[in-house]
């Protein structure tokens, strides 16, 4: 049967067989064939904790028109593993509920699944299987899990007044990327100066190295993934830590150069690009100020860049420090249904 045919001509059983073949080609194991999925964990292990996450990918809200099917599958995994990595937890295995429309071509379906499995394989995550259903649009609902000792997990709560705020990367790329892909009526080939911004949306990446090191040595007091935008992520940290807020330095370490360039060239508010975009998958941590030099030495010795952008304060507000002036942040970040 030609790959240009639609998947409804194959049916569920053959589609699952196709998924099985793609998984086997990458990780050398077949899907589990049972009503539920089982993963061994040591019994009576003191403090041994299973850590899991499930974030849904919906094509109408998560995939710009320029995103191909392989990129959709890949992004659905990045979305989910980022939330484990920022806790200092290594994802071990994944199950996926997959909804696809019957008009989807076989070649498109294979590319979608290949993007999922390829990303799992590159991150040493075992794809166990899942559910397949008919939907009106592409919906990918992964369930990813890993294991950690409870004392090594970096929670959202735990930060204190005076703690420093550090990040794993600079902000603004996805803000630029989304503005180009969604709002500027032009071909992306015409934006060669913003390749990293466009790539940050279509092919996002995530790195858990900082989280693993901070977790191992107990240096982080709190952490959060920034996929809902920097402003919302900071506010979520505040929710987990009552009577706490932030002072963020807008001029030092925070902003990627492409965002600065785009803001000037297109007269777009830089603060909106930085705080109100989302899907950066940059990790945010707080550390005690007395541990800063130890953290700096540890991360530098591991060739792991990080950036200090502010500190925790004893007021439930987010202040932006810019040009020696201070104002309250007004942006809220991304929120579904809003």
TIKOLMAR-125013 format. One line per field, with one value per residue (C-alpha): x, y, z; residue number from 0; residue in one letter; chain. Coordinates in nm, 2 decimals. Last residue first. Layout:
N
X X,...
Y Y,...
Z Z,...
resi NUM,...
resn a,...
chain A,...
END
This chain:
338
X -0.73,-0.84,-0.49,-0.24,0.08,0.26,0.12,0.27,0.25,0.59,0.62,0.87,1.22,1.46,1.84,1.80,1.60,1.51,1.19,1.00,0.79,0.56,0.47,0.72,1.00,1.25,1.42,1.71,1.80,1.92,2.22,2.31,2.43,2.68,2.78,3.14,3.15,3.42,3.21,2.91,3.08,3.29,2.99,2.78,3.05,3.08,2.71,2.66,2.65,2.39,2.15,2.03,1.71,1.66,1.49,1.52,1.47,1.21,1.15,0.79,0.66,0.61,0.51,0.82,1.10,0.92,0.68,0.97,1.13,0.83,0.84,0.98,1.06,1.43,1.49,1.29,1.44,1.80,1.73,1.56,1.85,2.09,1.93,1.80,1.85,2.22,2.22,1.97,1.64,1.76,1.48,1.37,1.15,0.86,0.80,0.52,0.40,0.64,0.46,0.24,0.56,0.72,0.41,0.44,0.80,0.69,0.40,0.64,0.90,0.66,0.45,0.75,0.97,1.05,1.07,1.32,1.37,1.64,1.91,2.26,2.20,2.51,2.34,2.04,2.25,2.44,2.14,1.95,2.24,2.27,1.90,1.92,1.62,1.58,1.31,1.28,1.00,0.99,1.36,1.44,1.26,1.46,1.79,1.73,1.66,1.91,1.80,1.44,1.34,1.35,1.07,0.84,0.62,0.30,0.44,0.21,0.24,0.58,0.77,0.61,0.64,1.01,1.08,0.91,1.07,1.42,1.35,1.52,1.88,1.97,2.00,1.87,1.98,1.78,1.97,1.83,1.80,1.46,1.41,1.33,1.19,0.89,0.91,1.07,1.42,1.42,1.74,1.59,1.31,1.55,1.48,1.29,1.16,0.83,0.67,0.30,0.26,-0.06,-0.03,-0.33,-0.35,-0.68,-1.04,-0.96,-0.95,-0.76,-0.44,-0.33,0.01,0.34,0.65,0.88,1.21,1.38,1.75,1.72,1.82,1.58,1.29,1.34,1.36,1.05,0.83,0.97,0.93,0.57,0.49,0.69,0.51,0.17,0.26,0.37,0.04,-0.16,-0.38,-0.74,-0.84,-0.76,-0.50,-0.52,-0.21,-0.20,0.17,0.36,0.71,1.02,1.33,1.32,1.62,1.52,1.68,1.35,1.42,1.47,1.13,0.94,1.16,1.07,0.72,0.74,1.05,0.84,0.56,0.82,0.96,0.62,0.54,0.88,0.84,0.50,0.62,0.60,0.54,0.16,0.25,0.20,0.10,-0.26,-0.42,-0.18,-0.26,0.03,-0.07,0.16,0.19,0.45,0.60,0.83,0.86,1.02,1.28,1.29,1.36,1.34,1.08,1.03,1.26,1.08,1.00,0.79,0.45,0.20,-0.17,-0.41,-0.12,0.10,0.42,0.57,0.87,1.23,1.54,1.54,1.53,1.41,1.19,1.01,0.95,0.82,0.59,0.45,0.37,0.21,0.00,-0.11,-0.18,-0.42,-0.58,-0.69,-0.49,-0.73,-0.81,-0.44,-0.47,-0.29,0.02,0.24,0.13,0.00
Y 3.28,2.92,2.79,3.03,3.17,3.44,3.70,4.03,4.32,4.32,4.59,4.87,4.95,5.21,5.20,5.17,4.85,4.65,4.45,4.39,4.07,4.11,3.91,4.09,3.93,3.92,3.64,3.74,3.83,3.72,3.49,3.30,2.95,2.78,2.41,2.33,2.08,2.28,2.59,2.43,2.32,2.64,2.87,2.65,2.66,3.04,3.09,2.87,3.17,3.33,3.03,2.90,2.95,2.77,2.83,2.59,2.70,2.50,2.81,2.72,3.06,3.40,3.66,3.75,3.80,3.89,4.11,4.30,4.36,4.54,4.51,4.79,4.54,4.61,4.71,4.42,4.17,4.27,4.24,3.91,3.78,3.89,3.67,3.85,3.77,3.80,4.16,4.44,4.32,4.25,4.06,4.13,3.86,3.76,3.57,3.59,3.25,3.00,2.76,3.04,3.26,2.98,2.98,3.36,3.32,3.06,3.28,3.57,3.35,3.18,2.86,2.64,2.80,2.48,2.53,2.50,2.55,2.55,2.43,2.34,1.98,1.84,1.58,1.80,2.10,1.88,1.70,2.03,2.20,1.90,1.87,2.01,2.09,2.14,2.30,2.21,2.42,2.69,2.72,2.67,2.99,3.18,3.02,3.10,3.47,3.65,3.42,3.57,3.57,3.19,3.20,3.32,3.63,3.73,3.81,3.69,3.32,3.21,3.54,3.63,3.27,3.27,3.61,3.51,3.17,3.33,3.58,3.43,3.33,2.98,2.76,3.02,3.15,3.33,3.41,3.34,3.66,3.57,3.19,2.92,2.59,2.52,2.44,2.10,1.98,1.61,1.47,1.40,1.19,0.95,0.94,0.75,0.83,0.87,0.99,0.99,1.12,1.27,1.34,1.49,1.53,1.67,1.54,1.23,0.85,0.66,0.49,0.40,0.34,0.17,0.12,0.38,0.35,0.68,0.71,1.08,1.01,0.71,0.91,1.18,0.93,0.75,1.06,1.20,0.86,0.84,1.17,1.07,0.74,0.91,1.16,0.88,0.70,1.00,1.16,1.16,0.93,1.20,1.11,1.06,0.92,0.81,0.77,0.57,0.67,0.53,0.64,1.01,1.13,1.34,1.66,1.84,2.04,1.71,1.59,1.89,1.90,1.54,1.63,1.92,1.76,1.45,1.64,1.84,1.53,1.41,1.76,1.79,1.47,1.59,1.92,2.26,2.55,2.57,2.63,2.33,2.37,2.51,2.33,2.03,1.95,1.82,1.71,1.73,1.42,1.39,1.13,1.08,0.74,0.78,0.57,0.73,0.39,0.11,-0.13,-0.29,-0.20,-0.07,-0.27,-0.12,-0.26,-0.14,-0.21,-0.41,-0.61,-0.63,-0.44,-0.28,-0.45,-0.41,-0.33,0.05,0.22,-0.04,-0.20,0.14,0.19,-0.17,-0.14,0.18,0.01,-0.28,-0.03,0.12,-0.23,-0.30,0.05,0.04,0.06,0.24,0.48,0.58,0.76,0.65,0.85,0.58,0.34,0.00
Z 2.81,2.74,2.81,2.98,2.84,3.04,3.28,3.18,3.42,3.59,3.86,3.80,3.91,3.77,3.73,3.36,3.41,3.72,3.68,4.00,4.05,4.35,4.66,4.88,5.08,4.79,4.58,4.36,4.00,3.66,3.72,3.41,3.35,3.12,3.17,3.09,3.38,3.56,3.50,3.65,3.97,4.01,3.97,4.20,4.47,4.42,4.45,4.76,5.01,4.79,4.84,4.51,4.30,3.98,3.64,3.35,2.99,2.80,2.59,2.53,2.66,2.51,2.77,2.97,2.72,2.40,2.59,2.76,2.42,2.29,1.90,1.69,1.41,1.38,1.74,1.90,1.65,1.74,2.11,2.06,1.85,2.13,2.39,2.70,3.07,3.14,3.25,3.14,3.27,3.63,3.80,4.15,4.27,4.51,4.83,5.08,4.99,4.82,4.59,4.45,4.41,4.21,3.99,3.95,3.83,3.58,3.47,3.39,3.22,2.99,3.01,2.91,3.18,3.38,3.76,4.04,4.41,4.68,4.44,4.59,4.70,4.54,4.32,4.26,4.15,3.91,3.77,3.73,3.55,3.31,3.22,2.87,2.65,2.28,2.07,1.70,1.54,1.81,1.90,1.53,1.44,1.70,1.61,1.24,1.31,1.08,0.80,0.82,0.45,0.44,0.70,0.42,0.50,0.67,1.02,1.29,1.35,1.23,1.28,1.61,1.73,1.66,1.82,2.14,2.11,2.11,2.39,2.70,2.78,2.89,3.20,3.45,3.79,4.06,4.37,4.72,4.93,5.07,5.07,4.81,4.93,4.71,4.34,4.42,4.34,4.39,4.55,4.90,4.75,4.59,4.22,3.96,3.61,3.44,3.11,3.02,2.67,2.53,2.15,1.99,1.61,1.50,1.46,1.67,1.61,1.88,1.96,2.31,2.47,2.41,2.62,2.46,2.66,2.72,2.65,2.54,2.18,2.17,2.31,2.05,1.77,1.89,1.89,1.57,1.41,1.52,1.34,1.04,1.02,1.05,0.77,0.54,0.61,0.52,0.78,0.67,0.96,1.21,1.48,1.86,2.04,2.40,2.48,2.74,2.84,3.01,3.21,3.24,3.45,3.75,3.86,3.90,3.59,3.40,3.49,3.35,3.05,2.97,2.88,2.64,2.48,2.40,2.23,2.04,1.87,1.75,1.61,1.45,1.26,1.14,1.00,1.17,0.93,1.02,1.38,1.61,1.97,1.96,1.66,1.69,2.05,2.26,2.61,2.91,3.13,3.41,3.64,3.93,4.10,4.44,4.63,4.97,5.15,4.89,5.03,4.69,4.41,4.10,3.79,3.52,3.42,3.16,3.16,2.94,2.78,2.47,2.56,2.26,2.10,2.19,1.99,2.07,1.74,1.48,1.75,1.81,1.43,1.39,1.70,1.56,1.23,1.42,1.60,1.26,1.14,1.43,1.42,1.05,0.73,0.50,0.78,0.77,0.44,0.13,0.02,0.19,-0.09,0.00
resi 337,336,335,334,333,332,331,330,329,328,327,326,325,324,323,322,321,320,319,318,317,316,315,314,313,312,311,310,309,308,307,306,305,304,303,302,301,300,299,298,297,296,295,294,293,292,291,290,289,288,287,286,285,284,283,282,281,280,279,278,277,276,275,274,273,272,271,270,269,268,267,266,265,264,263,262,261,260,259,258,257,256,255,254,253,252,251,250,249,248,247,246,245,244,243,242,241,240,239,238,237,236,235,234,233,232,231,230,229,228,227,226,225,224,223,222,221,220,219,218,217,216,215,214,213,212,211,210,209,208,207,206,205,204,203,202,201,200,199,198,197,196,195,194,193,192,191,190,189,188,187,186,185,184,183,182,181,180,179,178,177,176,175,174,173,172,171,170,169,168,167,166,165,164,163,162,161,160,159,158,157,156,155,154,153,152,151,150,149,148,147,146,145,144,143,142,141,140,139,138,137,136,135,134,133,132,131,130,129,128,127,126,125,124,123,122,121,120,119,118,117,116,115,114,113,112,111,110,109,108,107,106,105,104,103,102,101,100,99,98,97,96,95,94,93,92,91,90,89,88,87,86,85,84,83,82,81,80,79,78,77,76,75,74,73,72,71,70,69,68,67,66,65,64,63,62,61,60,59,58,57,56,55,54,53,52,51,50,49,48,47,46,45,44,43,42,41,40,39,38,37,36,35,34,33,32,31,30,29,28,27,26,25,24,23,22,21,20,19,18,17,16,15,14,13,12,11,10,9,8,7,6,5,4,3,2,1,0
resn x,x,x,x,x,x,x,x,x,x,x,x,x,x,x,x,x,x,x,x,x,x,x,x,x,x,x,x,x,x,x,x,x,x,x,x,x,x,x,x,x,x,x,x,x,x,x,x,x,x,x,x,x,x,x,x,x,x,x,x,x,x,x,x,x,x,x,x,x,x,x,x,x,x,x,x,x,x,x,x,x,x,x,x,x,x,x,x,x,x,x,x,x,x,x,x,x,x,x,x,x,x,x,x,x,x,x,x,x,x,x,x,x,x,x,x,x,x,x,x,x,x,x,x,x,x,x,x,x,x,x,x,x,x,x,x,x,x,x,x,x,x,x,x,x,x,x,x,x,x,x,x,x,x,x,x,x,x,x,x,x,x,x,x,x,x,x,x,x,x,x,x,x,x,x,x,x,x,x,x,x,x,x,x,x,x,x,x,x,x,x,x,x,x,x,x,x,x,x,x,x,x,x,x,x,x,x,x,x,x,x,x,x,x,x,x,x,x,x,x,x,x,x,x,x,x,x,x,x,x,x,x,x,x,x,x,x,x,x,x,x,x,x,x,x,x,x,x,x,x,x,x,x,x,x,x,x,x,x,x,x,x,x,x,x,x,x,x,x,x,x,x,x,x,x,x,x,x,x,x,x,x,x,x,x,x,x,x,x,x,x,x,x,x,x,x,x,x,x,x,x,x,x,x,x,x,x,x,x,x,x,x,x,x,x,x,x,x,x,x,x,x,x,x,x,x,x,x,x,x,x,x,x,x,x,x,x,x
chain A,A,A,A,A,A,A,A,A,A,A,A,A,A,A,A,A,A,A,A,A,A,A,A,A,A,A,A,A,A,A,A,A,A,A,A,A,A,A,A,A,A,A,A,A,A,A,A,A,A,A,A,A,A,A,A,A,A,A,A,A,A,A,A,A,A,A,A,A,A,A,A,A,A,A,A,A,A,A,A,A,A,A,A,A,A,A,A,A,A,A,A,A,A,A,A,A,A,A,A,A,A,A,A,A,A,A,A,A,A,A,A,A,A,A,A,A,A,A,A,A,A,A,A,A,A,A,A,A,A,A,A,A,A,A,A,A,A,A,A,A,A,A,A,A,A,A,A,A,A,A,A,A,A,A,A,A,A,A,A,A,A,A,A,A,A,A,A,A,A,A,A,A,A,A,A,A,A,A,A,A,A,A,A,A,A,A,A,A,A,A,A,A,A,A,A,A,A,A,A,A,A,A,A,A,A,A,A,A,A,A,A,A,A,A,A,A,A,A,A,A,A,A,A,A,A,A,A,A,A,A,A,A,A,A,A,A,A,A,A,A,A,A,A,A,A,A,A,A,A,A,A,A,A,A,A,A,A,A,A,A,A,A,A,A,A,A,A,A,A,A,A,A,A,A,A,A,A,A,A,A,A,A,A,A,A,A,A,A,A,A,A,A,A,A,A,A,A,A,A,A,A,A,A,A,A,A,A,A,A,A,A,A,A,A,A,A,A,A,A,A,A,A,A,A,A,A,A,A,A,A,A,A,A,A,A,A,A
END
